[in-house]
């Protein structure tokens, strides 16, 4: 395995670092989303208490729960009885903060998915330049195997770049879908809270 890294050149190690970062960010985000979704049934329970006008009970339940939807409901409940515009402002502010927390590091995964193929292509171009340079400086007749060997080694970085980019792109898409799912829930329960809690 390490032979391929050596054959592909120093940019292979940069691609390895990119893959490690993607893996680390993926694990970190997966843990965060798992924790955020552990109390998935709480928002509905809080909503039921709000409809029954049991505001104190709803507030205690939402404050005792973790997750972005619970945070949005807590923001609305803390301002229960105020004007709808005021509650909406607090709910929106909290929702935006939670979306920012949910989206943390996703832009870095997307960046890696975009630059990894370019790094691989750069490695291939540099490798091809080196291969043809060796041919040009050869004193004897050109050995086709020498040229072929240089070319396949140069193409290693392109393959590695795609190998990093494709999983990164898939992971980014899946994590973005999770963010969108939480965003929808925050919007739904937030608007319901505004409707029932505001004057």
N, C-alpha and C positions, 0 to 999 in steps of 0.2 A: 504493500500500500504506500509506504513512504517513498518507494521508488518513483511512483507517479507524481508525488509532490516535488521531488527533486527534478524530475524530467520536465515538469510543467513550468518550473521557475518560481521566483519569489512571489509572483502574483497568486500562486496557488495557496500560499499561506494566508494571504489577505482574504481570499475566498473562504478559507477554513475559518478565519475569524468571523466573517460575515455569517456563516452557517451557525457558529456557536452563539453569536448574538441573537440570531433569529430563534434558536432553540430556547435560550434563556428568557427572552421576551415572551415567547409563546407559553412557557411554563408559568411565568409570573402572571400573565393576563388570565390564563386558565384558572389559576388558584383564586384570583380576584373575582372572576365571574362566578366561580363555584360558591364562594362566600356570599356574594351579592344575591345569589338565587336560592340560598338555603331557606329563607323565610318567604317562599313564593306564595303561601296561603295567607300571609299576614295582611297584605293590602286589601283583599276581599273582606276579611274579618273586620278590619278598621272601617272600611266603607259601610258595612252593615251596621256598625255601632254609630257611625255618623248619621245614617238614615234614621236610626232610632233616637237620635239626638242625645246619645250618651257620649258627649264630647270628652269628658274627663277620662273615661275608660278607653276611648279611641286614642287619646293622646298618650296614655300610659303604654298602651300596646305598641303604638308606632315608635315611641321613644325607646322601648325595650328591644326593638328589632333593628337589625342591620340591613343594609341594602339601599339602593338609590330610590326605589319607590316609597319605602318607609320614610326616607328623609324628606321627600317631597310632601308626603301627607303630614308629617310633623310640622313642616313649615306652614302649611295651611291651617292646621289645628291650633298652632300657637297664636294665630291671629283670627280665631273664630269670633264671629259677631261683628267684625269690622266690615268696611265697604268691600264689595267684590273686587274692585280695582286694586285695592291695597293687598288683598289676599293673592290675587293673580300675580301681582308684582313679586311677592315673596316666593310663591310657588315657581314662577318662571326663573327667578334668580337661582333658587336651589337646584332646579332641574338642569340649568346650564352648567352649574358647578359639578353636578353628578355626571353629566355627559362628558365633561372634560376629564374627570377622574376615570371614567370607563374607557375613554379613548387614549389614555396614557400609553406611550410607546408604540401605538399602532402605526404612527407616521414613520417610525424608524424601520418597522418591518416592511412597510410599503417601499421605503427608500432602498432597502437592501434588495427587494425584488426587482427594482428598476436598474440599479447600478451593477448588480452581479453579472448580468450578461455583457455589459460594457467592459467590466474588468476582464472577463474571460476573452472578449474580442481583442482587447488591448494586448493581453498576453499572447494571443495567437499571432497578431500582427508583428509583435516584437520577435516571436519565435521564428516566424517566416523570414523576417529580415535577417536574423542570425543564420538561418539555414542557407539562404541564398548567398550570404556573405562568405560562408565557409566554402561554398561551391566556387565563388568568384576567386577566392584566394588559393584554391587547390592548384598545385603545380602540375599534377598529372591529369589524366583524363577523368571526367566526372564519373563517379560511382553512383548509379541510380539508387542503390540501397542507402547511401549516405543522405541523399536528398529526401528520400521517402521517410527515413528515420527522423530527420529534422522536422518534416511536415507533421507527422503524427504526434510528435512531442509538442509541437506548437498548438495543435488542435485540442490537446488535453485541457487547456484553460477554458476554451469555449464550452466544452462538455461540462466542466466543473462549474462554470458560471451559470449555465442552464440548470444544472443539478441543484444549485442553491436558489436560483430565482423562482423556479416552478413551485417548490414547496412553500416558499415565502409568500408567493402570490396567493396560493390556496389558503394558507393560514390567515393571511390578512383579510381575505374575503369572509372566511368563517367568523373571525372575531368581529368584523364590522357588522355582520348579521346579528351577532349577540348584542352589540351596542344599539342597533336599530330596534331590536326586540325590547330592551329595557327602556329605550326612549318612548316607544309606543305605550308601554305600561305606565310610564310617568305622566305622559300626556293624558291618557285615559283617566287614571285615578286622580290626577291633579285637577282636571276640568270638573270631575264629579264633586271633588271636595270644594272647589270654588262655588259651584252651584248650590250646595247645601249649607255651606258655612257663612257665605256672605250675606250682607243685608240687601 
